[in-house]
Amino acid sequence: MEKPNLTYIEQLAGDNSEFKTKMIAILKKELPEEIAVYKSQMQNNNWQEAAQSVHKLKHKVSILGLEKSYYLAETYEENLKNKVSTFQNEFEIVLEAMLNFVQTL
């Protein structure tokens, strides 16, 4: 399985450590909140809203360098739009890995 990393953020930030710090702070704040919203929507079978949450989360998947997982999120988002939860477990494993990574920063 891919491991989250800061490569993209470091490339984006270049020598600007302040920008890098701000990006990490945003991830640390928003990621847990967005995951909680997504999980609540799934619990309540709010398929369309969950698909929208996955759409938001997949950008963070990309920012954390998870290229293969981005495509998983893309497929999962489309499935949710059709009220199909195929790939839910795989996507949630990715979310957990991202959350664990961000909490260590």
N, C-alpha and C positions, 0 to 999 in steps of 0.2 A: 504494500500500500504506500502511496505517496505520503510524504511528510510535509506539513506546512513549513514555510520558510519566509524569510524577509527579502529575498532576492529582488523581487519586483519593486518593493518599497525602497530598497537601497539604490536601485537603478534610477528610480524616479527622483529620489532625494539628492542623489549625487553627493556633493560635499555639504549639503544643507542639513545639518544634524537637527536643527529646530523643526524643519518640515518632517523629518523621519519621526521625531518624538511626537509630533502632533498626530501623524497618521496612526501610530501605535496607540496613542491615547483614544482616538476615535474608535479603533477596532476593539479595544478593551471595554469601552463603554457600550457601543452599539451591538456587538456580536451577542453577548448574553441576552440582551433585551430582545433582539430579533429572533433568536432561537426560542425564547420563552413564548413569544407571540405565535410563532409557527407551530410549536407543540400544542398550544391551546387550540389553535384552529384545527389541527388534526384530531384532537380529542373530541371536538364538537362537530366533526365531519363538515367543516366549512371548506370545501374543496377549492373553490375559486380564490378565496382569501389565502388559503395555504399555498396555492400556486403563485400568488403575488409575493408571498413571503419568500418562497424558494427563489423567485426571480431576484429579489433584493439580496438574498444570501449568496446567490451564485457569483455575484460581483466580488464579494469578500472571499469566496473560494478562489477566484482568479487572483485577487490581490495577494493571497497567501501562497501563490505559486502552485496550486493544485490543478494542473492542466487537465488531466484525465477526469478528475472529479468534477470539473466544470461541465464536461460533456454529460456526465451522469446527472448532474443537477438540471441541465437543460432537458434531458429526456424525462426526468422525474417531474419537472414542472409541466411538461406537456401531458404526461399521464394524469396528473392531478386535475388538469382542466377537463379531462374526460372521466373524472371520478374513479380513477384507478390508482391504487397506492403501490404499484410495482416499483421497486427500488427504494422504498421507504427505509428499510433497515440499512441498506448500503449508504444512503444519504445521511442518515442519522449517525452512522459511524464516522463519516467525514466531519459532521458538525461537532461531534465529541472531540475528535482529534484537533480541530481548529480551536475549540474552546480551551482545551488543555494547553495547547501551544501558546495562545494569547495570554493565558493566566500566568505563564512563566516569564513573560517579558517584563 
